[in-house]
Amino acid sequence: MVIIMEQTRTSLSALCADICDCMGIKPPESAEKSAGHLKKLCGEETAERVIMYNPDAMAEWLYKKYPEYFEDVSERCALEYPLATVMPSVTPVCFATMYTGAAPERHGIQKYEKPVLKIDTIFDALIRQGKRVAIVATEGCSISKIFLERDMDYYIFPASANADEQAVRKGLELIAEDKYDFLVIYNGMYDSVMHATYPESEEAMEWLRHHTKAFARIHSAAKAAAATSGRTTLVGFATDHGVHTAENGRGSHGKDIPEDIEITHFYDFI
């Protein structure tokens, strides 16, 4: 695995243009400049398909402290990509930045709220290029709401303890069908459970493990689909923010502290 080593951690706002570079498309209008790391992973080739698995709240410190929980991810990916998320480090703000490439003051979500984004997003950029785009997520989550009103497909499952698994299964189905050029699959149960308990509780860690195993399934499906179709594919394990234990003993995030800001993404080019 290649690990990016920089004196200054790359901002999450650079990721959107980085993905667009890999796909050979023009980034959204307000996207900040690409850091070029994903393009290096792809080399001279273009990613004909991108699959982004977005598990919520996978802090870098969790990966460093419990590397064995992340082996299903780290052993399958060629690139370990350390990033700094944005403030406030809450889900809608961070995913808005991830998929617009813009800072919160530019895309407009600067607190925990879920309005439909009106500025240019990676989804809009892809649609302009004739790409087939879809989001698979849980009803009420940020990703299911802030990117609505685009000419793309949405597979939104009712909120339940089984919704994450339903999202993964639908994602696997869509990958096998080779139906989309850009596919986002969101899972949020680790985030929900750690808020109700604490980041390292037995229940929360079980869900963390569920998410890393889900990525292994997604990666395997992507590899099989790429072998069948011949389409080059970029697969990402891409979280939004970290987490810390608050004074009340429960899991939380939103602060400008390393536990919440420092995240690691993992990518493979198939």
Disulfide bonds with the S-S distance in Angstrom:
none
